[in-house]
Amino acid sequence: HRQERESNIMRWFNNRKIAGKLALGFGITLLIMVFFAAFVVNKMKEFSEDVLGLTELQKEVEAAKDLQLQVANLWQFITDASLTKDQSVIDTKARASLEAANKDIDVLISLNLNEHESEHLKTLQEIKEDLPAMFATGQKMFGAYQHDWQQGNRVMEEYDKICDGVITRLAPFGKDVQQNFGANIQEMQGMVTTSISTTIVMIVLAIVMSIGVAFVITRQIKRPVTEIIANIDNADLNSLFNSDRKDEIGDLQRAFDKFVASIKDTLIQVSEATATVASASAEISSSTEQMAAGAQEQTSQASEVASAVEEMTKTILENSKNA
């Protein structure tokens, strides 16, 4: 069944016109190019989406790092201001760190809004609620140190506990964000490597298939033409193609068969004419020989008559003298 199917395919292919064969080869090559282009576009789209996701992850990493830094600075600035009793540190540096921390949290929450049930979003919302309490407790500690050192130390314990709780919750969040970023970097590197390998395979496959299509079409056109040229070159009038192909090659083979048949008929006619001429020549040659023999006999007879006349003339002259 497989051989029969392949034979049917080749028969169908042979019956296509040369323009159809070339169009088929071009179409297959074009189809390969379209498939390859679609593959590249799809990979580029995936890569673009991953780059966009990576950009958001990078923003998340930077915001998480800055949040940890601002929380630590807020803790340190309020502690230093309380111990030095410098209100300006709270009003400038500490408040600036609080505002920066709130901005970082807003950025992080916006980046995690798609994960409503995630632990990250829950942690960020808790920290956002704890920051005002942390700042208020810091101000309370600053006021306590203004009145009594021991009271300030007691409030500091409460303040340090709140700050430590915020930092403790932030640490795993920052670690998870960093690990997620690293995993996405590795995934992108793997995707790039896979895409490069797949692209190389697709290019090689496209080249091989294009060469294969070109070879098949060239072979289907060149081989019968070469056979016709060989028959003409060898003056072979006994080999006929008897082609049933319906393309231009089949037309050429049938025209060649017709041409060979015409030459054979012409040669037969020439041969018959030559035989007739040879027979006529033989008859003419025989008639010529007969005519030559008759002429020779007449010449001999004329010579004898002349000789007789000469003798008679001599006799008459001698008789005249004697009379």
C-alpha positions as CSV (number, residue, x, y, z in Angstrom):
1,H,0.0,0.0,0.0
2,R,2.9,2.3,0.8
3,Q,4.5,1.7,-2.6
4,E,1.2,2.2,-4.4
5,R,0.6,5.4,-2.5
6,E,4.1,6.7,-3.3
7,S,3.6,5.7,-7.0
8,N,0.3,7.6,-7.1
9,I,2.0,10.6,-5.6
10,M,4.8,10.5,-8.2
11,R,2.2,10.0,-11.0
12,W,0.2,12.9,-9.8
13,F,3.4,15.0,-9.6
14,N,4.6,14.0,-13.0
15,N,1.2,15.0,-14.5
16,R,1.6,18.6,-13.2
17,K,2.9,21.2,-15.7
18,I,6.4,22.6,-15.1
19,A,4.8,25.9,-14.0
20,G,2.7,23.9,-11.5
21,K,5.8,22.0,-10.3
22,L,7.7,25.2,-9.8
23,A,4.7,26.8,-8.1
24,L,4.4,23.7,-5.8
25,G,8.1,24.0,-4.9
26,F,7.8,27.7,-4.2
27,G,4.6,27.1,-2.2
28,I,6.3,24.5,0.0
29,T,9.3,26.8,0.5
30,L,6.9,29.7,1.3
31,L,5.0,27.5,3.7
32,I,8.2,26.6,5.5
33,M,9.1,30.3,5.7
34,V,5.7,31.2,7.0
35,F,5.8,28.5,9.6
36,F,9.3,29.6,10.6
37,A,8.2,33.2,10.8
38,A,5.2,32.3,12.9
39,F,7.5,30.3,15.2
40,V,9.9,33.3,15.5
41,V,7.0,35.7,16.1
42,N,5.5,33.5,18.8
43,K,8.9,33.1,20.5
44,M,9.5,36.9,20.4
45,K,6.0,37.4,21.8
46,E,6.8,35.0,24.7
47,F,10.2,36.7,25.2
48,S,8.5,40.2,25.2
49,E,6.0,39.0,27.8
50,D,8.8,37.5,29.9
51,V,10.9,40.7,29.6
52,L,7.9,42.7,30.7
53,G,7.4,40.3,33.7
54,L,11.1,40.5,34.5
55,T,10.9,44.3,34.4
56,E,8.1,44.2,37.0
57,L,10.0,41.7,39.1
58,Q,13.0,44.0,39.0
59,K,10.9,46.9,40.2
60,E,9.6,44.6,42.9
61,V,13.1,43.6,44.0
62,E,14.3,47.3,44.0
63,A,11.2,48.4,45.9
64,A,11.6,45.5,48.5
65,K,15.3,46.4,49.0
66,D,14.4,50.1,49.4
67,L,11.6,49.3,51.8
68,Q,13.9,47.3,54.0
69,L,16.4,50.1,53.9
70,Q,13.8,52.8,54.7
71,V,12.3,50.8,57.6
72,A,15.8,50.3,59.0
73,N,16.5,54.0,58.5
74,L,13.2,55.0,60.2
75,W,14.1,52.8,63.1
76,Q,17.6,54.2,63.4
77,F,16.6,57.9,62.8
78,I,13.9,57.9,65.5
79,T,16.2,56.0,67.9
80,D,19.0,58.5,67.4
81,A,16.7,61.5,67.6
82,S,15.2,60.1,70.9
83,L,18.7,59.6,72.4
84,T,20.0,63.0,71.2
85,K,16.6,64.7,71.8
86,D,16.8,66.2,68.3
87,Q,13.3,66.9,67.0
88,S,14.6,68.0,63.6
89,V,15.8,64.4,62.8
90,I,12.2,63.1,63.3
91,D,10.7,65.9,61.3
92,T,13.1,65.6,58.3
93,K,14.9,62.3,58.0
94,A,12.6,60.0,59.9
95,R,9.4,61.4,58.2
96,A,11.1,61.2,54.8
97,S,12.0,57.5,55.4
98,L,8.3,56.9,56.4
99,E,7.0,58.5,53.2
100,A,9.5,56.6,51.1
101,A,8.6,53.3,52.8
102,N,4.9,54.0,52.2
103,K,5.6,54.7,48.5
104,D,7.6,51.4,48.3
105,I,4.7,49.5,49.9
106,D,2.2,51.1,47.4
107,V,4.4,50.0,44.5
108,L,4.8,46.5,45.9
109,I,1.0,46.2,46.5
110,S,0.3,47.3,42.9
111,L,2.6,44.7,41.6
112,N,1.0,42.0,43.7
113,L,-2.7,43.0,43.1
114,N,-3.2,40.0,40.8
115,E,-2.4,37.7,43.7
116,H,-5.3,38.5,46.0
117,E,-4.8,35.5,48.3
118,S,-1.0,35.6,48.3
119,E,1.1,35.8,51.5
120,H,3.0,38.6,49.9
121,L,0.0,40.9,49.6
122,K,-1.1,40.0,53.1
123,T,2.4,40.8,54.5
124,L,2.5,44.1,52.6
125,Q,-0.9,45.2,53.9
126,E,0.1,44.3,57.5
127,I,3.4,46.3,57.1
128,K,1.4,49.3,55.7
129,E,-0.8,49.2,58.8
130,D,2.2,48.8,61.1
131,L,4.3,51.7,59.7
132,P,2.1,54.5,61.2
133,A,2.1,52.6,64.5
134,M,5.8,52.3,64.3
135,F,6.3,56.0,63.7
136,A,3.8,56.9,66.4
137,T,5.5,54.7,68.9
138,G,8.8,56.3,67.9
139,Q,7.4,59.7,68.6
140,K,6.1,58.4,71.9
141,M,9.6,57.2,72.7
142,F,11.1,60.6,71.8
143,G,8.6,62.3,74.2
144,A,9.3,59.8,77.0
145,Y,13.1,60.5,76.7
146,Q,12.3,64.2,77.1
147,H,10.8,63.6,80.5
148,D,12.4,60.5,82.0
149,W,15.3,58.3,80.8
150,Q,13.9,55.1,82.3
151,Q,10.5,55.7,80.8
152,G,12.1,56.3,77.5
153,N,13.9,52.9,77.8
154,R,10.6,51.2,78.5
155,V,9.0,52.7,75.5
156,M,12.1,51.9,73.4
157,E,11.6,48.2,74.2
158,E,8.0,48.5,72.8
159,Y,9.4,50.4,69.8
160,D,12.1,47.9,69.1
161,K,9.6,45.1,69.3
162,I,7.4,46.8,66.7
163,C,10.4,47.6,64.4
164,D,11.8,44.1,64.8
165,G,8.4,42.6,63.8
166,V,8.3,44.7,60.7
167,I,11.8,43.8,59.7
168,T,11.1,40.1,60.5
169,R,8.1,40.1,58.2
170,L,10.0,42.0,55.5
171,A,13.0,39.6,55.4
172,P,11.3,36.5,54.0
173,F,9.3,38.7,51.6
174,G,12.5,40.2,50.2
175,K,14.1,36.8,50.0
176,D,11.2,35.4,48.1
177,V,11.2,38.3,45.7
178,Q,14.9,37.9,45.1
179,Q,14.6,34.2,44.5
180,N,11.6,34.7,42.2
181,F,13.7,37.2,40.2
182,G,16.6,34.8,40.0
183,A,14.3,32.0,38.9
184,N,12.8,34.1,36.2
185,I,16.3,35.1,35.0
186,Q,17.3,31.5,34.7
187,E,14.0,30.7,33.0
188,M,14.7,33.4,30.4
189,Q,18.2,32.2,29.9
190,G,16.9,28.7,29.3
191,M,14.2,30.0,27.0
192,V,16.8,32.0,25.0
193,T,19.0,28.9,24.8
194,T,16.1,26.7,23.7
195,S,14.9,29.3,21.2
196,I,18.3,29.5,19.7
197,S,18.6,25.7,19.4
198,T,15.1,25.4,18.0
199,T,15.7,28.3,15.5
200,I,18.9,26.6,14.3
201,V,17.0,23.3,13.9
202,M,14.2,25.0,12.0
203,I,16.6,26.8,9.7
204,V,18.5,23.6,9.0
205,L,15.2,21.8,8.4
206,A,13.9,24.6,6.1
207,I,17.2,24.5,4.1
208,V,17.1,20.7,3.8
209,M,13.4,20.6,2.8
210,S,14.0,23.4,0.3
211,I,17.0,21.6,-1.2
212,G,15.0,18.4,-1.3
213,V,12.1,20.0,-3.1
214,A,14.4,21.7,-5.6
215,F,16.2,18.4,-6.1
216,V,13.0,16.5,-6.8
217,I,11.7,19.1,-9.2
218,T,15.0,19.4,-11.0
219,R,15.3,15.6,-11.3
220,Q,11.8,15.2,-12.6
221,I,12.6,17.8,-15.3
222,K,16.3,17.0,-16.1
223,R,16.2,13.2,-16.3
224,P,13.7,12.8,-19.2
225,V,15.3,15.7,-21.0
226,T,18.7,14.0,-20.6
227,E,17.2,10.8,-22.0
228,I,15.9,12.6,-25.0
229,I,19.2,14.3,-25.6
230,A,21.0,10.9,-25.3
231,N,18.7,9.3,-27.9
232,I,19.2,12.2,-30.3
233,D,23.0,12.1,-29.8
234,N,23.2,8.3,-30.4
235,A,20.8,8.6,-33.4
236,D,18.7,5.8,-31.7
237,L,15.6,5.4,-33.8
238,N,14.5,2.2,-32.1
239,S,13.9,3.6,-28.6
240,L,10.5,5.2,-28.0
241,F,9.2,6.7,-24.8
242,N,5.5,5.9,-25.2
243,S,5.0,8.5,-22.4
244,D,1.7,8.9,-20.6
245,R,2.8,12.0,-18.7
246,K,0.6,15.0,-19.1
247,D,3.1,17.7,-18.5
248,E,5.5,19.5,-21.0
249,I,8.0,16.7,-20.6
250,G,5.4,14.2,-21.8
251,D,4.5,16.5,-24.7
252,L,8.2,16.6,-25.6
253,Q,8.6,12.8,-25.4
254,R,5.5,12.2,-27.5
255,A,6.8,14.8,-30.0
256,F,10.2,13.0,-30.1
257,D,8.4,9.7,-30.7
258,K,6.5,11.3,-33.6
259,F,9.7,12.8,-35.0
260,V,11.5,9.4,-34.8
261,A,8.5,7.7,-36.5
262,S,8.6,10.4,-39.3
263,I,12.3,9.9,-39.8
264,K,11.9,6.1,-40.0
265,D,9.1,6.5,-42.6
266,T,11.3,8.9,-44.6
267,L,14.3,6.5,-44.4
268,I,12.0,3.6,-45.6
269,Q,10.8,5.7,-48.5
270,V,14.4,6.7,-49.4
271,S,15.5,3.1,-49.2
272,E,12.6,2.0,-51.6
273,A,13.5,4.9,-54.0
274,T,17.1,3.9,-53.9
275,A,16.3,0.3,-54.8
276,T,14.1,1.5,-57.7
277,V,16.9,3.8,-59.0
278,A,19.4,0.9,-58.7
279,S,17.1,-1.4,-60.8
280,A,16.6,1.3,-63.4
281,S,20.3,1.9,-63.6
282,A,20.9,-1.8,-64.1
283,E,18.4,-1.8,-67.0
284,I,19.9,1.3,-68.6
285,S,23.4,-0.2,-68.3
286,S,22.2,-3.4,-70.0
287,S,20.6,-1.5,-72.9
288,T,23.8,0.6,-73.3
289,E,25.9,-2.6,-73.6
290,Q,23.5,-4.0,-76.2
291,M,23.6,-0.8,-78.2
292,A,27.4,-0.7,-78.0
293,A,27.6,-4.3,-79.3
294,G,25.3,-3.4,-82.2
295,A,27.3,-0.4,-83.1
296,Q,30.5,-2.4,-83.1
297,E,29.0,-5.0,-85.4
298,Q,27.8,-2.3,-87.8
299,T,31.3,-0.8,-87.8
300,S,32.8,-4.1,-88.7
301,Q,30.4,-4.6,-91.6
302,A,31.1,-1.1,-92.9
303,S,34.8,-1.9,-92.9
304,E,34.2,-5.0,-94.9
305,V,32.1,-3.1,-97.5
306,A,34.8,-0.4,-97.8
307,S,37.4,-3.1,-98.3
308,A,35.3,-4.7,-101.1
309,V,34.7,-1.4,-102.8
310,E,38.4,-0.7,-102.7
311,E,39.2,-4.0,-104.4
312,M,36.5,-3.4,-107.0
313,T,37.9,0.0,-107.7
314,K,41.4,-1.4,-108.2
315,T,40.1,-4.1,-110.6
316,I,38.2,-1.6,-112.7
317,L,41.3,0.6,-113.0
318,E,43.4,-2.4,-114.1
319,N,40.8,-3.4,-116.7
320,S,40.7,0.2,-118.0
321,K,44.5,0.2,-118.5
322,N,44.5,-3.1,-120.3
323,A,41.7,-2.1,-122.8
